[in-house]
């Protein structure tokens, strides 16, 4: 279906919906065309890994309507031009039902009102919560994504696989790596006069590793971006291998009270575990009540969802019901400061088959440069080894972690999958793989005293960004056994007497 035919269909659907009795009507049309390249190093053919290529093409259209009783419903068709517009209008009206309870708080998006017309260009395309201007050029349509040949996509996969193999050193192997690249087009129109359209490119890279030695783990590491150059295939392979490697025997810490330094990937793991608390946005009064300061240092955890982040995987000029997108502050200084809503430009629609829903676009922890200062703390820009120029920075004595799990519960648990103790001069002092901490969430949140400037995005079911984080006061660390009484508490040899874990 060409553009003119598509526009005619959109207008015909809006007209039929109103004639059929809809009070408001909205048409959402989406098309996607792309290819997927899979590299399987384990399946060799004539000495070369097996490479498979598949092509996908999809197009559909959704009609969402509001009836005279204030109820909303929707129906969709694929391909977009299949069937009579009148029958789709009848189906949408027949599907009308009362809004779910979450919509009373703006949390569902099912019954989000149609957007009024608004300026989508002109150099400034809206404003953030603080009143600052938002960019109109979102850089979300990259011709390289749709125009890249198979060889270019295969080279990206090979780069990630090679990085994974060099780190894994035979302890784990790349089972399969995938790269999906597609171009999409979105059109939204409603009976209130809103008309909007944009094009967007999407790329998703995944590297799956399987154990090849005792103690190694099977892992899946993913990255998503609107531009191929932002995928970071080498970094993705490196992180996959680090998470897959067998745990090394943990040694006692070289210092009694070491700060925890989370690398960006480990900090993203913390962020994903905090999502229920962050996205609740204060609708419930429960949750952690932590102090925001430790001595003179304020808590440095600030989280935003920025649907206008340049080149962001979830960025768009308008949301799933046509409202202007913006940057929403969710956590400021460790305290919840806002929430996503159907009125705030936070409605997402992954597919034309999906009803509108409130959800994040580009959720991330703010780096140091946006928190308000570049820290004079030993944690500077960035922590540890920056992949861009291989600069090493001394962060002093610490527990530096590249991979970790954060397990919510009445008492939170932190498990270090890959970590290293560091001495006062910054030199490694031994492995910290497998060490754990147990205690209240308040201790984690209140202990975040610094954020680095090395913001990186990873894909953990959705795009999440995080810089390195410094967390003070988590102690003691212990090595978990198969049973609670088998746990070994880590302490310096000079100190006598066992210590008890916080919250045990």
CORJOSUL-V757090 format. One record per residue. N is the residue number from 1. RES is the residue in three letters. PSI is psi as a letter, one per 20 degrees, with the letter a starting at -180 (999 if undefined). OMEGA is omega in degrees with one decimal (* if undefined). BURIAL is + if it has 16 or more other C-alpha atoms within 10 Angstrom, else -. Layout:
[[N	RES	PSI	OMEGA	BURIAL] [N	RES	PSI	OMEGA	BURIAL]]
This chain:
[[1	UNK	p	179.3	-] [2	UNK	r	-173.8	-] [3	UNK	g	-179.1	-] [4	UNK	g	177.4	-] [5	UNK	h	178.4	-] [6	UNK	g	178.1	+] [7	UNK	g	179.0	-] [8	UNK	g	179.4	-] [9	UNK	g	179.0	+] [10	UNK	g	-179.1	+] [11	UNK	h	179.0	+] [12	UNK	h	179.0	-] [13	UNK	g	177.9	+] [14	UNK	g	-179.1	+] [15	UNK	g	-179.3	+] [16	UNK	h	179.1	+] [17	UNK	g	179.6	+] [18	UNK	g	179.1	+] [19	UNK	h	-179.1	-] [20	UNK	i	175.7	-] [21	UNK	j	178.8	+] [22	UNK	p	176.3	+] [23	UNK	g	174.4	+] [24	UNK	q	179.2	+] [25	UNK	q	-177.3	+] [26	UNK	p	178.4	+] [27	UNK	p	179.1	+] [28	UNK	o	-178.2	+] [29	UNK	p	-178.7	+] [30	UNK	p	174.1	+] [31	UNK	q	-179.7	+] [32	UNK	p	176.6	+] [33	UNK	p	-178.1	+] [34	UNK	a	178.4	+] [35	UNK	q	177.7	+] [36	UNK	p	178.6	+] [37	UNK	p	179.5	+] [38	UNK	p	177.8	+] [39	UNK	p	-177.7	+] [40	UNK	n	-177.7	+] [41	UNK	h	-177.0	+] [42	UNK	h	-179.6	-] [43	UNK	n	-175.7	-] [44	UNK	p	174.7	-] [45	UNK	o	-177.8	-] [46	UNK	k	176.8	-] [47	UNK	j	-178.6	-] [48	UNK	q	176.4	-] [49	UNK	q	179.5	+] [50	UNK	p	-179.6	-] [51	UNK	p	177.9	+] [52	UNK	q	-177.7	-] [53	UNK	p	175.0	-] [54	UNK	q	-178.0	-] [55	UNK	p	179.6	-] [56	UNK	q	177.6	-] [57	UNK	p	-176.4	-] [58	UNK	q	177.2	-] [59	UNK	p	178.7	+] [60	UNK	r	-178.1	+] [61	UNK	q	-178.0	+] [62	UNK	p	173.0	+] [63	UNK	p	177.2	+] [64	UNK	p	-174.5	+] [65	UNK	q	173.2	+] [66	UNK	p	-177.4	+] [67	UNK	a	-175.3	+] [68	UNK	i	178.7	-] [69	UNK	j	177.7	-] [70	UNK	j	179.8	-] [71	UNK	q	-179.1	+] [72	UNK	q	175.0	+] [73	UNK	r	178.2	+] [74	UNK	q	176.1	+] [75	UNK	q	-176.8	+] [76	UNK	r	177.0	+] [77	UNK	q	173.4	+] [78	UNK	p	-0.9	+] [79	UNK	r	-169.8	-] [80	UNK	h	-174.3	+] [81	UNK	j	-176.6	+] [82	UNK	p	175.8	-] [83	UNK	r	-177.8	-] [84	UNK	p	178.5	-] [85	UNK	h	-178.1	+] [86	UNK	h	-179.9	+] [87	UNK	h	177.8	-] [88	UNK	h	177.0	+] [89	UNK	g	178.9	+] [90	UNK	g	178.8	+] [91	UNK	g	-179.2	+] [92	UNK	g	179.1	+] [93	UNK	h	178.2	+] [94	UNK	h	-178.9	-] [95	UNK	i	-177.7	-] [96	UNK	p	179.1	+] [97	UNK	r	178.4	+] [98	UNK	q	178.7	-] [99	UNK	q	176.0	+] [100	UNK	q	-178.3	-] [101	UNK	h	-178.1	-] [102	UNK	h	-178.2	-] [103	UNK	h	177.9	+] [104	UNK	h	178.4	-] [105	UNK	j	179.3	-] [106	UNK	k	-172.0	+] [107	UNK	i	-174.6	+] [108	UNK	g	-176.9	+] [109	UNK	i	179.8	+] [110	UNK	g	-176.2	+] [111	UNK	k	177.7	+] [112	UNK	p	-178.0	+] [113	UNK	q	177.2	+] [114	UNK	q	-177.9	+] [115	UNK	q	172.1	+] [116	UNK	q	177.2	-] [117	UNK	q	177.6	+] [118	UNK	r	-179.0	+] [119	UNK	p	178.7	-] [120	UNK	j	-177.7	+] [121	UNK	b	178.1	-] [122	UNK	k	175.7	-] [123	UNK	h	176.9	-] [124	UNK	o	-176.0	-] [125	UNK	m	178.2	+] [126	UNK	a	-178.6	+] [127	UNK	q	177.8	+] [128	UNK	r	-179.9	+] [129	UNK	h	-178.8	-] [130	UNK	j	178.1	-] [131	UNK	i	-178.7	-] [132	UNK	q	-176.8	-] [133	UNK	q	177.0	-] [134	UNK	q	-176.6	+] [135	UNK	q	177.0	+] [136	UNK	h	178.6	+] [137	UNK	o	-175.3	+] [138	UNK	i	177.7	+] [139	UNK	l	-176.5	+] [140	UNK	i	179.2	+] [141	UNK	o	-176.7	+] [142	UNK	o	-179.0	+] [143	UNK	h	-178.4	-] [144	UNK	h	-178.4	-] [145	UNK	g	-178.2	+] [146	UNK	h	-176.4	+] [147	UNK	i	-177.0	-] [148	UNK	p	176.9	-] [149	UNK	r	-179.2	-] [150	UNK	h	-179.0	-] [151	UNK	g	179.4	-] [152	UNK	g	179.4	-] [153	UNK	h	178.6	+] [154	UNK	h	177.5	+] [155	UNK	h	177.7	-] [156	UNK	g	178.1	+] [157	UNK	g	-179.8	+] [158	UNK	h	178.2	+] [159	UNK	g	178.2	+] [160	UNK	g	-179.5	+] [161	UNK	h	179.4	+] [162	UNK	g	177.4	+] [163	UNK	g	179.1	+] [164	UNK	g	-179.2	+] [165	UNK	h	-177.2	+] [166	UNK	h	178.4	-] [167	UNK	g	-176.6	+] [168	UNK	h	175.6	+] [169	UNK	l	175.5	-] [170	UNK	i	-179.7	-] [171	UNK	h	176.4	+] [172	UNK	q	-177.3	+] [173	UNK	q	174.4	+] [174	UNK	o	178.7	+] [175	UNK	g	-177.8	+] [176	UNK	q	172.5	+] [177	UNK	q	-175.7	+] [178	UNK	q	173.4	+] [179	UNK	o	176.5	+] [180	UNK	p	-179.7	+] [181	UNK	p	-175.4	+] [182	UNK	q	170.8	+] [183	UNK	p	-178.1	+] [184	UNK	q	175.3	+] [185	UNK	p	-177.9	+] [186	UNK	p	173.8	+] [187	UNK	p	178.8	+] [188	UNK	p	178.0	+] [189	UNK	q	177.5	+] [190	UNK	r	-174.8	+] [191	UNK	i	177.0	+] [192	UNK	i	177.0	-] [193	UNK	i	178.3	-] [194	UNK	p	173.5	+] [195	UNK	p	-180.0	+] [196	UNK	q	177.2	+] [197	UNK	q	174.4	+] [198	UNK	q	175.1	-] [199	UNK	q	-175.8	+] [200	UNK	q	174.8	+] [201	UNK	q	-177.4	+] [202	UNK	p	176.6	+] [203	UNK	p	179.1	+] [204	UNK	p	-179.5	+] [205	UNK	p	175.7	+] [206	UNK	p	177.6	+] [207	UNK	o	179.8	+] [208	UNK	p	179.8	+] [209	UNK	q	178.9	+] [210	UNK	q	-177.5	+] [211	UNK	q	172.6	+] [212	UNK	i	178.2	+] [213	UNK	q	-179.5	-] [214	UNK	p	177.1	-] [215	UNK	i	178.0	-] [216	UNK	r	-175.9	+] [217	UNK	q	170.3	+] [218	UNK	p	-177.5	+] [219	UNK	q	172.9	+] [220	UNK	p	179.7	+] [221	UNK	p	-175.7	+] [222	UNK	q	174.4	+] [223	UNK	q	177.7	+] [224	UNK	q	-178.3	+] [225	UNK	r	172.8	+] [226	UNK	i	-178.0	+] [227	UNK	p	-179.8	+] [228	UNK	h	-177.2	+] [229	UNK	i	179.8	-] [230	UNK	i	-176.2	-] [231	UNK	h	-179.3	+] [232	UNK	l	-176.1	+] [233	UNK	g	-178.5	+] [234	UNK	g	178.9	+] [235	UNK	h	178.0	+] [236	UNK	g	178.1	+] [237	UNK	h	179.6	+] [238	UNK	g	-179.6	+] [239	UNK	h	177.8	+] [240	UNK	g	-179.0	+] [241	UNK	g	-179.7	+] [242	UNK	h	179.6	+] [243	UNK	h	-177.3	+] [244	UNK	h	-174.1	+] [245	UNK	q	175.5	+] [246	UNK	q	178.1	+] [247	UNK	p	174.8	+] [248	UNK	q	178.3	-] [249	UNK	p	-178.6	-] [250	UNK	q	176.3	+] [251	UNK	r	178.1	+] [252	UNK	q	179.5	+] [253	UNK	q	-179.4	+] [254	UNK	i	-174.0	+] [255	UNK	q	-175.8	+] [256	UNK	g	-171.4	-] [257	UNK	n	-176.5	-] [258	UNK	p	172.8	+] [259	UNK	q	176.0	+] [260	UNK	p	177.8	+] [261	UNK	o	177.9	+] [262	UNK	p	170.7	+] [263	UNK	r	-177.0	+] [264	UNK	g	-179.8	+] [265	UNK	g	178.0	+] [266	UNK	h	177.3	+] [267	UNK	h	176.1	+] [268	UNK	h	175.6	+] [269	UNK	h	174.8	+] [270	UNK	g	-178.6	+] [271	UNK	g	-178.3	+] [272	UNK	h	177.7	+] [273	UNK	h	179.4	-] [274	UNK	i	-174.1	-] [275	UNK	g	179.2	-] [276	UNK	g	179.0	-] [277	UNK	g	-177.6	-] [278	UNK	g	-174.1	+] [279	UNK	i	172.8	+] [280	UNK	h	171.8	+] [281	UNK	k	175.9	+] [282	UNK	j	178.3	+] [283	UNK	h	173.2	-] [284	UNK	q	-176.2	-] [285	UNK	i	179.7	-] [286	UNK	a	179.9	-] [287	UNK	r	-174.9	-] [288	UNK	p	173.6	-] [289	UNK	n	-173.0	-] [290	UNK	q	172.7	+] [291	UNK	q	-175.5	-] [292	UNK	j	179.1	+] [293	UNK	q	171.7	+] [294	UNK	o	-174.6	-] [295	UNK	c	-177.6	-] [296	UNK	i	-176.1	-] [297	UNK	o	178.5	-] [298	UNK	q	174.7	+] [299	UNK	p	-175.0	+] [300	UNK	j	179.1	+] [301	UNK	o	173.7	+] [302	UNK	p	-174.8	+] [303	UNK	p	177.1	+] [304	UNK	q	167.8	+] [305	UNK	o	-172.6	+] [306	UNK	n	179.5	+] [307	UNK	j	176.2	+] [308	UNK	k	176.4	+] [309	UNK	p	179.9	+] [310	UNK	p	179.8	+] [311	UNK	j	179.1	+] [312	UNK	q	-177.3	+] [313	UNK	h	-178.8	+] [314	UNK	j	-176.0	+] [315	UNK	q	178.0	+] [316	UNK	q	179.0	+] [317	UNK	h	174.9	+] [318	UNK	q	-174.9	+] [319	UNK	a	-172.1	+] [320	UNK	i	173.8	+] [321	UNK	j	173.8	+] [322	UNK	j	180.0	+] [323	UNK	q	178.9	+] [324	UNK	p	176.6	+] [325	UNK	r	-176.8	+] [326	UNK	r	172.2	+] [327	UNK	p	-177.6	+] [328	UNK	p	176.4	+] [329	UNK	p	-178.2	+] [330	UNK	h	178.9	+] [331	UNK	p	177.9	+] [332	UNK	o	179.4	+] [333	UNK	k	178.2	+] [334	UNK	i	-178.8	+] [335	UNK	p	178.6	+] [336	UNK	p	-171.8	+] [337	UNK	i	-178.6	+] [338	UNK	r	179.9	+] [339	UNK	r	174.2	+] [340	UNK	q	-178.9	+] [341	UNK	r	179.3	+] [342	UNK	i	178.2	+] [343	UNK	i	-173.3	+] [344	UNK	j	-179.4	+] [345	UNK	k	-174.6	+] [346	UNK	k	179.1	+] [347	UNK	p	-179.0	+] [348	UNK	q	176.8	+] [349	UNK	n	-178.4	+] [350	UNK	h	-177.3	-] [351	UNK	r	175.0	+] [352	UNK	i	178.2	+] [353	UNK	i	-174.0	+] [354	UNK	q	171.6	-] [355	UNK	q	176.3	+] [356	UNK	q	179.4	+] [357	UNK	q	175.2	+] [358	UNK	p	-179.2	+] [359	UNK	r	-178.4	+] [360	UNK	q	177.4	+] [361	UNK	f	177.4	+] [362	UNK	n	-176.6	+] [363	UNK	p	178.2	+] [364	UNK	q	173.9	+] [365	UNK	p	-178.9	+] [366	UNK	p	175.1	+] [367	UNK	r	-175.1	+] [368	UNK	g	-175.6	+] [369	UNK	h	180.0	-] [370	UNK	i	177.0	-] [371	UNK	h	175.2	+] [372	UNK	i	179.9	-] [373	UNK	q	168.3	-] [374	UNK	p	-166.3	+] [375	UNK	p	174.1	+] [376	UNK	j	176.5	-] [377	UNK	q	173.5	-] [378	UNK	h	173.6	-] [379	UNK	o	-177.4	+] [380	UNK	a	-172.7	+] [381	UNK	o	-13.0	+] [382	UNK	a	174.8	+] [383	UNK	q	173.1	+] [384	UNK	c	-171.8	+] [385	UNK	o	176.5	-] [386	UNK	p	-173.9	-] [387	UNK	h	-174.4	-] [388	UNK	g	-176.6	-] [389	UNK	j	175.0	-] [390	UNK	k	177.4	-] [391	UNK	p	176.4	-] [392	UNK	p	-177.2	-] [393	UNK	p	179.7	+] [394	UNK	o	177.4	+] [395	UNK	j	178.9	+] [396	UNK	a	179.7	+] [397	UNK	p	-176.7	+] [398	UNK	r	167.3	+] [399	UNK	o	-176.6	+] [400	UNK	p	-170.9	+] [401	UNK	p	176.7	+] [402	UNK	h	177.8	+] [403	UNK	p	-177.5	+] [404	UNK	r	172.4	+] [405	UNK	p	176.7	+] [406	UNK	o	-171.3	+] [407	UNK	o	-179.1	+] [408	UNK	q	177.4	-] [409	UNK	a	174.6	-] [410	UNK	h	168.3	-] [411	UNK	p	-179.4	-] [412	UNK	q	175.0	+] [413	UNK	p	174.2	+] [414	UNK	p	178.2	+] [415	UNK	p	178.5	+] [416	UNK	o	176.8	+] [417	UNK	h	178.5	+] [418	UNK	o	-177.3	+] [419	UNK	r	-176.4	+] [420	UNK	p	169.9	+] [421	UNK	q	177.4	+] [422	UNK	q	-179.2	+] [423	UNK	a	-179.9	+] [424	UNK	h	-179.8	-] [425	UNK	j	177.5	-] [426	UNK	i	-179.0	+] [427	UNK	q	179.5	-] [428	UNK	q	-179.2	+] [429	UNK	j	177.9	+] [430	UNK	r	-175.5	+] [431	UNK	q	173.9	+] [432	UNK	k	179.6	+] [433	UNK	p	176.1	+] [434	UNK	i	179.1	+] [435	UNK	q	-174.8	+] [436	UNK	r	175.5	+] [437	UNK	q	-179.9	+] [438	UNK	p	-179.1	+] [439	UNK	a	-176.3	+] [440	UNK	q	176.4	+] [441	UNK	h	179.2	+] [442	UNK	h	-178.8	+] [443	UNK	h	178.6	+] [444	UNK	g	-177.4	+] [445	UNK	g	-179.1	+] [446	UNK	i	-178.3	+] [447	UNK	i	-179.3	+] [448	UNK	o	-174.3	+] [449	UNK	i	-178.8	+] [450	UNK	q	173.1	+] [451	UNK	p	176.8	+] [452	UNK	a	176.8	+] [453	UNK	j	-177.2	+] [454	UNK	l	-179.2	+] [455	UNK	p	175.7	+] [456	UNK	q	177.1	+] [457	UNK	p	173.0	+] [458	UNK	r	-179.9	+] [459	UNK	o	179.3	+] [460	UNK	m	-172.7	+] [461	UNK	h	174.5	-] [462	UNK	q	-179.1	+] [463	UNK	p	179.0	+] [464	UNK	p	-179.5	+] [465	UNK	q	178.7	+] [466	UNK	q	166.7	+] [467	UNK	r	171.4	+] [468	UNK	q	179.5	+] [469	UNK	q	174.0	+] [470	UNK	p	-178.9	+] [471	UNK	p	-179.1	+] [472	UNK	q	165.9	+] [473	UNK	j	177.8	-] [474	UNK	o	179.1	+] [475	UNK	q	-2.4	+] [476	UNK	r	175.1	+] [477	UNK	q	-179.3	+] [478	UNK	r	176.4	+] [479	UNK	p	-176.9	+] [480	UNK	p	172.5	+] [481	UNK	a	178.3	-] [482	UNK	h	174.6	-] [483	UNK	q	-175.6	-] [484	UNK	h	-176.0	-] [485	UNK	i	177.4	-] [486	UNK	i	-176.9	-] [487	UNK	p	179.4	-] [488	UNK	p	-178.1	-] [489	UNK	p	-176.9	+] [490	UNK	p	177.8	+] [491	UNK	r	177.2	+] [492	UNK	q	-176.9	-] [493	UNK	h	-175.7	-] [494	UNK	h	-177.7	-] [495	UNK	p	-178.8	-] [496	UNK	q	175.6	-] [497	UNK	p	-179.9	-] [498	UNK	q	173.1	-] [499	UNK	q	179.3	-] [500	UNK	p	179.0	-] [501	UNK	q	177.3	+] [502	UNK	p	174.4	-] [503	UNK	j	-179.4	-] [504	UNK	999	*	-]]
